[in-house]
Amino acid sequence: MTSTLERPVDAPSPAPRGPGARALTWTGAVVGGVLLLSGAYSAIDLLAMGSDDATTVSGSATYDAAPVVEIVADGHVSVTTGGDRVEVERTERTVLAAAHYRTDVSGDRLLVSYRCDWWRPGFCSASLDVTVPDGTSVLVRATDGAVTATSLRGPLDVRVSDGETDVSDIVGDVTVRTADGRAGVSDVRGSVSVSSADGEITVSDVSGAVTTRSSDGRTEISRSRSDIDAQASDGSVTVYGTGEPVALDISTADGGQTIEGPVDPTSSVSVRIRTSDGHAAYLGPRG
């Protein structure tokens, strides 16, 4: 007896992918490739800077005081107050690359710049430690490195492309803008404005108004004694009150709300909280 095997039924062909699906696939591939290259570059950078081939050069200089000091660096920056002149300590660490230090006086502004030749195939870090006199207005522009500013007696404006920012003990208004990195501000006798494209924001112990803007990251504000305006696109916002009633305006597009601090619509102090995707909370004093 001869058996005849039945021919399997052909599976239906998958539907052709539309332009939108193909575009999403290409976008995912490109983003994944960029992240992979970025991670690989960072790993190579760390290995290169820690190798025996890395060259370290240090130097110092002193300049006359200026009403405004602008600090530009492709590395870590620290700035504080002390003395009656501007004192600069610089350190570069390079592998097959070069850093260039220069200063310039224009009007009431002293520029201190330490930049790397990024077009070269090597690796470079150019860091500055700066001390300024009381009353100096300080501007910091850091491309790749952390910024620390402490004990300043004048306004402070910080711009960071990639690195953490820590600001504390400032008598004067503070502005911080960071593209990628955590921003922490505390003990400020003045107003504070902080924005972060990608990173956590923490603000505490501020006598003036506080304004925060976060695209991606958690925001926490505590011990602020004036108006607060906090907004986040993707991340939670938590504001700890002082125990005194505030005029509260709180809303979330996609997230819950918690209100535990005292509120009074007639209060002279206002707190405004907005989140697009994240929890919004106004709480009592932080313990």
N, C-alpha and C positions, 0 to 999 in steps of 0.2 A: 504494500500500500504506500502510495506516494503522498507525502504531506506537502501542502503549499503554504508557505508563510505569507501572511497578509502584509501588504506593503504599508508601512506606517504612514499615517496621515501627515502631510507636510505642515509644519507650524507656520502660522501666518508671519509674513515678513514684518519687521518693526517699521512703524511709521517713520518717514523721513524726518529728521530734526530740522526745526525751523531756524531762521536766522537768529532769533532771540536766544534759543538754547545754545547755538554755536557761539554766540557772543559771550554768554555767561561762562562757557567752558574756557574760551580763550582768556577772558578776564581772570578767572580763577587760576589758570596756568601762569599768567603774567605775575599776579600778586604773589603766588607761591614761589615763583622764581626769584622775585625781588627780595622776599623775606629770607630765602635760602642764601642768596648772595650776601645780604646784609649780615646774617649770622656768621657766615664764613669769613667775611671781611673783619668782623669784630674779633673773631677767634684768632685770625692771623695777626691782627693788630696787637693783641695782648701778647702773643708769643714773640713777635718781633721786638716789642718794646722791652720785654724781659730778657732778651737774648744778650750775648756778649758783644754783638755788633752795635748795640744801641749806644749812642753818644749823648752825654749829659753836659750841658754848659750852663753855668750860673753867673749872675752879675748883679750889681746894685748901683743905684744912682739917686741923687737928691736934687729936687727942683724947688724954685720959688713957689710960694702958695699962689693959688688962683681961685677965683670965685667958683669956677666950674672945672671939674676934672672928669674927662671921659676916658674910660678904660676899655680897650678892645683887645681880645685875646682868643687864640685858638687852643684853649686849654683851661685849666682851673683858674678861678679868680677869687681872691680874698681881699676885703677892704675894711679898714677900721679907722678910728680917729686917734691922733696923738701928735704932739709937737706942733711947730709952727711952719713946717715945710712939708712938701710932698716927698715921701720916701718910697722907692720902688725896689723890690727884690724880684728878679726874673729867673726862670728856670726853663730850659728847653731840653727835650729828650727826643732824639731823632734817629731814624734808620734810613739811609739813602735819601734823605730829604734835608731841607733847610728852613730855619725860622728867621724872621727879620724883625728886629726891634727898632722902633723909632719914636720920637716925640715931636710935638709941634705945638706952638703957642699961637693962637689966633684970637685977638680981642681979649675977652676975659676967660678963655677956655684953654686948658692944657690937655692935649691929647697924648695918651700913652698907649702905644699899639705894639702888639707882639703877634705876628701872623706867620702862618706856615705856607710854603709853596705846595698847594694841594695838587697842582698839575703834575708833580713828580710822582714816580711809582712807589716811593717809600712811605714811611709813617712818621708822624710828627705830633708833638704836644708842646705848646708854648704857654706857660703859666705865669701869672703875675700876683704878687702880694704887695698891696699898696696901703700906705698910711697917709691920711690927709688931715689937715687942721680942722678944728671946730668950725662949723658954719659953712663948710664946703658942700656945694651941690654935686652929687656924684651920679654919673651915668656909666652903666656897665653893659657891654655887648660881648657875650661869650658864645662862640660858635660850637665848641665841642668840649664841654667840661662843666663841673659844678661851680656854683657861685655862692660864696659866704660873705655876708655883710653884717657887721656887728658894731655897736657903740658909735653910731654916726650921729652927728649933730647938724643935720641939714637934710634936704630932700634927696630921695634915692629913686633912680629909674633903672630897672634891670630888664634886659632882653636876653633870653637864653634859647639857643636852637636845640641843643641836646645835652641835658644835664640837670641835676637837682639844684634847687635854690633854697637857701636858708638865710632868712633875714630876721634880726632880733636887736632890741634895744636901740631904736631909732627915734630921734626927736626931729620930726619933719614928715611930710607926706611921702608915701611909698607906692610905687607902681612896679608890678612884676608881670612880664609876659614870657611864657615858656611854650615852646612847640612840642617838646617831648621830655617830660621829667616832672617829678614832684616839686611843689612849691609850698614852703612853709614860712609864715610870717607871724611874729609875736612881739609883744611889748613895744608898741608904736604909739608915740604921742603925736598924732596927726591922722590923716585919712589914709585908707588903704584900698588899692585897686589891683586885683589879681585875675589873670586869665590864663587858662591852660588848654592847649589843643588835645593833649594826651598825658594825663597825670593827675594825681591827687592834689587837692588844695586844702591846707589847714591854716586858719587864721585865729589868733587868740590875743586877748588883752590889748585892745585898740581903743583909743579915746575918741577918734573921729569916725566918720562914716566909712562903711565897708561895702565894696562892690566886688562881686566875683562872677566870673563866667567860665564854665567848664564845658568842653565838647565831649570829653570821654574821661570820666574819673569821678571819684567821690569827693564831696565838699563838706568840710566841717568848720563851723565858726563858733567861738565861745568867748565870753567875757568882753563883748563889744558893747560900748556904752553910748552908741549913737545909732543912726539909721543903718539898716542893712538891706542890700539888694543882691540876692543870690540866685543865679540861674544856671541850669545844667541841661545839656541835651541828652546825655547818656550817662547817668550816674545819680546816686542819691545825694540829697542835700539835708544836712542836719544842723540846726541852729540852736545853741544853748543860750537861754536868756539869762538876765541878771537877777531875776526875781521880781523886777518891777514890770507892771503891765505895759504892753506895746500895742500899737495899731497893726494888726496882722493881716496880710494879704497872701494867701497860700493857695497854690493850685498845681495839679499834676495832670498830664495828658495820658500817661500810662504808668500808674503806680499808686501805692497807697499814701495815706496821710496820717500823721500823728500830731496831735496838739495837746500838750500837757502844761506848757507855761501859761502864766496869766496874760490875758488879752483885754484891751479896752480900746474901742474904736476912736475915742477922743484923746488918746495918749499923744504926746508930742514926739514920741520916738516911734518910727515905723519900721516894720520888718516885712520884706517882700520876698517870697520864695516861689520859684518856678522850676518845674522839672518836666521834661518831655518824656523821658523813659527812666524812671527811678523813684524811689520813695522820698517823700518830703516830710520833714519833721521839725516842729518847734517845741523844744523841751524846756524844763526848768534849769536852774543853775547846775553846771557840771560839778559833781562831787569830787 
